Amino acid sequence: MQLVFHDSVHHIQSLVSRGQRDCPASSLKIFGQPLIVRNIRVASSFLDIDKVMIPESFSHISKLVQDNFPSIDVEEFSDYCYLNKNLNTKTSDDYCQWLQSMTTSRLIKKDVSYINEGRLEIPLNTFIDYHYTRRGKVGQDTISPPPHLIIDTFIYPWDFLRIIQKVLCDNIRETVISPNASIAKSSIIEGPCIIEDNVTIDDFCKIKGPTYIGNGSFIGMGSLIRNCMLGEKTNIGFNCEIAKSYFAGCDKMAHQNVILDSIIGEDVWFGGYSGTANVLLNKQNIRYEVDGKLLDTGTNHFGAVVGNNCAVGAAVIILPGRQVPSYSLIQAGTIFGKSKKSE
């Protein structure tokens, strides 16, 4: 069985370093694993994958796959003909619509048409996960049929956050705390949660699941963490609230920060008393700028997308639906995005 990944359009470019052509499949991690590695591992447990094909423009992904799956053949290919075959126009909007129609929430069975001639073809910016259908009545033994794979793509940041919340709910069913983690007796772990090696949780914290806290992270005194995925070496300071957000890793939050419904890239610094607002005063849906246009996110709770290597000063408020490009510096006391006509 061949697993073929295709080049794809997405709109979370602010998480990528300037001048770098990258893809979320290699730059974002899920439960500490690069997304493409996790996808192949899940697919291989369901399908007999003996070959993975990667677009030739992403050679670094090919090496990543080879290093993690030495028994699987990895081949690079030109993706140009495939894109032209499936899309006559080359506009970003048309391409995104095609991707959504092709991949959104597909259930995969071994005998269905999504697998053609021994090939499963999906975009790079795709989550692969299990789907279980439970049967039986209350009071009787529950009989579960074999799981299917579910294919879900993300194009916009709110897609990504939605999938992260689903992945947390579907994959964290009980609390698992590493014996190498240090948790203060006064803190409360309200599961289900996964807390990895070398995590330190200070006094009077509350961790509310489903939440994942990656290797080497630190949660400061009095902080509340709920429904989050925190990558490795994330440092949360004193008395912060972090909710329904994704941290790529190696981020540092100072004290009294509030980060809500947001995506935070790698190596991001937030000064004290800063945060991301996630609701408009008129309670309408948040709009987000893509290619110079304001798009309706379809939700009235959405914070910010903060790219890699950003530094946010003290007492900064980032308004809902704002994008902070990688390597940005935001001066202390700024209301970021105030002039944007989206409210």
Secondary structure, DSSP 8 states (H G I E B T S, - for coil): -EEEEE----S-GGGS-TT----HHHH-EETTEEHHHHHHHHHHTTS---EEEEETT-HHHHHHHHHH-TTSEEEEE--HHHHHHH-SS--HHHHHHHHHHHHTTEEE-TTSTTEETTEEEEESSEEEEEE---B--TTS--B----EEEEEE--SHHHHHHHHHHHHHHH--S-EE-TT-EE-TT-EEESSEEE-TT-EE-TT-EEESSEEE-TT-EE-TT-EEES-EE-TT-EE-TT-EEES-EE-SS-EE-SS-EEES-EE-SS-EE-TT-EE--S-TT----EEEETTEEEE-S-S---EEE-TT-EE-TT-EE-TTEEE-TT-EE-TT-EETTT-TT-
